[in-house]
Amino acid sequence: MNPMSMSDPTTAEIEVLPAREMSEADLRGICELHHEAFFRAERSLAQRIEIARGRWLGDFPEGSHPRAHVVRDGDRIVAVAIALVRTLETEAGPMTVLGLSGVATAATHRGQGLGQRVIGAAWRPVDERAYPLCLFQTGKARGLYERLGARVVGNRFVDSTNTQDPQANPFTDEVAMIYPGDADWPDGMIDLRGPGY
């Protein structure tokens, strides 16, 4: 199928792929998209697949496995947003939130609204009040997320499970954000209780 044949992204089907049920082909397809979108010369596609396998297919509490929201053009995954559940430790006590990770759109399909659609699908449990908010990190896409109703938060983030440096920020992008922007969000330090996503 011609990659440009998807004429109306507002009607493209969004599939939800639970990580624990994901086929090897779908895992590879998502990693190929991430490899294209977030290319790092020091990381091969094979390494990216192994990292993803460890992060998405590992042991998670029941109901909290990551879920990939994808759009395909033929057999190729051309847009993805991954949602996961994380219980954070805040100065006000534990808080279970949705996390957003790995949002990417193929270069051949940018400008068609697919990224916005997979993000919206990933955020649906927040919109349906299953979780109070979504916490995530971003860099260049900050403006897009702000237009979608998210806001930047200025907390200090740590990961107490990191045996090498539990005080290091587990997020690697420039800013942390929450959706929706008007959600109740605590001040002070936030312990992700796991690696950044």
Steps between C-alpha positions, in 0.01 A plus 500: 500500500627849420593678826316812385180308430355578841299802385296564815687439826189586699350167391812282525445215743687519830593158632580435864778245546545383861873441549459154648304391190715683244632296210869504420414669168313782677780546755745524212273741307473738796875483558568569131282810524679610819837429339406733213346771717758498783812389315813461710814382324615312808179291520423235239149388414576163666601680821187712489287186467669337800454815711132519403451132572640550851298816566167393356488124542641471852319433825225752568216494752178368350328763287802727474680356197585758236264533204605628160248707304592469134391600152606286204538570133470152356722282720724788610448675835513873421394657831528382860441621856565271795301529822607340827392514862738618771451552874708797607603605848420866566536710813120461535520118472479244220329595175417265212514674164510423132835547326555583133808385314645437156272728299617496139369548146677382185656782300287400200181552702570817698261792473194275473395514866599142580718591797219700653260211447720233665569736791126554542441125495773446759348771722148356479522330845576842653209658313280217628630567856668161547812700600521855633760606244777403263864583583758499222816666371568678172734737325423638156131399513419719802289739290291216359422366846413848627256541210346164602442626855813391690725721713860500619573407862815605681542225759828324572478135385698209645495120481553335839533160329817612319773328701778705337357850551151514654507882500567534124217624280365193316346719230735590215296752301489875568164528673248297696133558428160392624170455319253650555670825586244585767544170687582511871877450517714500816795725572837364606710203398347215299646148523420314178582172679640368175692618195390790286268425213 
